[in-house]
Amino acid sequence: MIYSLYIINKAGGLVYQKDFNDGLAKLSSNEYLVLAGTFHGVHAITSKISPLPNSSGIEILEAENFKLHCFQSLTGTKFLLITDLPHPNVEQALRRIYDIYGDFVMKNPFHTPEMPIRSEMFDLNLQKLIKNVGSG
């Protein structure tokens, strides 16, 4: 099951957040922003402390009841997908989310880069993808 998606711009600002499970506790707007900024900072630090050169930082964070998967685009935008532990094909789902982002956000002439995403077509296509792959 896919629980949530967060999209964080290259400066660490939360530009999109969506929960796909009604059972999740709702955070305040400020808590979502703090979560994004904190992850952005930790991601940057982990890429620097890695023993391997040119590390990309945290890619998977596994907790007792969920996994957080991070895909960072070449422009520095981070896509965080929170899933249940055994969810298959998460990398493929993240790549498809990135494709939808490119098609309906970045190609939208009315979208300002690095700003919050307000696109009905992005939401509809994302919802369709989550429905198809979200149940595992």
URCORSUL-V728528 format. One record per residue. N is the residue number from 1. RES is the residue in one small letter. SS is DSSP state (2 for helix, 1 for strand, 0 for the rest). Layout:
BEGIN
N | RES | SS
N | RES | SS
END
This chain:
BEGIN
1 | m | 0
2 | i | 1
3 | y | 1
4 | s | 1
5 | l | 1
6 | y | 1
7 | i | 1
8 | i | 1
9 | n | 0
10 | k | 0
11 | a | 0
12 | g | 0
13 | g | 0
14 | l | 1
15 | v | 1
16 | y | 1
17 | q | 1
18 | k | 1
19 | d | 1
20 | f | 0
21 | n | 0
22 | d | 0
23 | g | 0
24 | l | 0
25 | a | 0
26 | k | 0
27 | l | 0
28 | s | 0
29 | s | 2
30 | n | 2
31 | e | 2
32 | y | 2
33 | l | 2
34 | v | 2
35 | l | 2
36 | a | 2
37 | g | 2
38 | t | 2
39 | f | 2
40 | h | 2
41 | g | 2
42 | v | 2
43 | h | 2
44 | a | 2
45 | i | 2
46 | t | 2
47 | s | 2
48 | k | 2
49 | i | 2
50 | s | 0
51 | p | 0
52 | l | 0
53 | p | 0
54 | n | 0
55 | s | 0
56 | s | 0
57 | g | 0
58 | i | 0
59 | e | 0
60 | i | 1
61 | l | 1
62 | e | 1
63 | a | 0
64 | e | 0
65 | n | 0
66 | f | 0
67 | k | 1
68 | l | 1
69 | h | 1
70 | c | 1
71 | f | 1
72 | q | 1
73 | s | 0
74 | l | 0
75 | t | 0
76 | g | 0
77 | t | 0
78 | k | 1
79 | f | 1
80 | l | 1
81 | l | 1
82 | i | 1
83 | t | 1
84 | d | 0
85 | l | 0
86 | p | 0
87 | h | 0
88 | p | 0
89 | n | 0
90 | v | 2
91 | e | 2
92 | q | 2
93 | a | 2
94 | l | 2
95 | r | 2
96 | r | 2
97 | i | 2
98 | y | 2
99 | d | 2
100 | i | 2
101 | y | 2
102 | g | 2
103 | d | 2
104 | f | 2
105 | v | 2
106 | m | 2
107 | k | 0
108 | n | 0
109 | p | 0
110 | f | 0
111 | h | 0
112 | t | 0
113 | p | 0
114 | e | 0
115 | m | 0
116 | p | 0
117 | i | 0
118 | r | 0
119 | s | 0
120 | e | 2
121 | m | 2
122 | f | 2
123 | d | 2
124 | l | 2
125 | n | 2
126 | l | 2
127 | q | 2
128 | k | 2
129 | l | 2
130 | i | 2
131 | k | 2
132 | n | 2
133 | v | 2
134 | g | 0
135 | s | 0
136 | g | 0
END
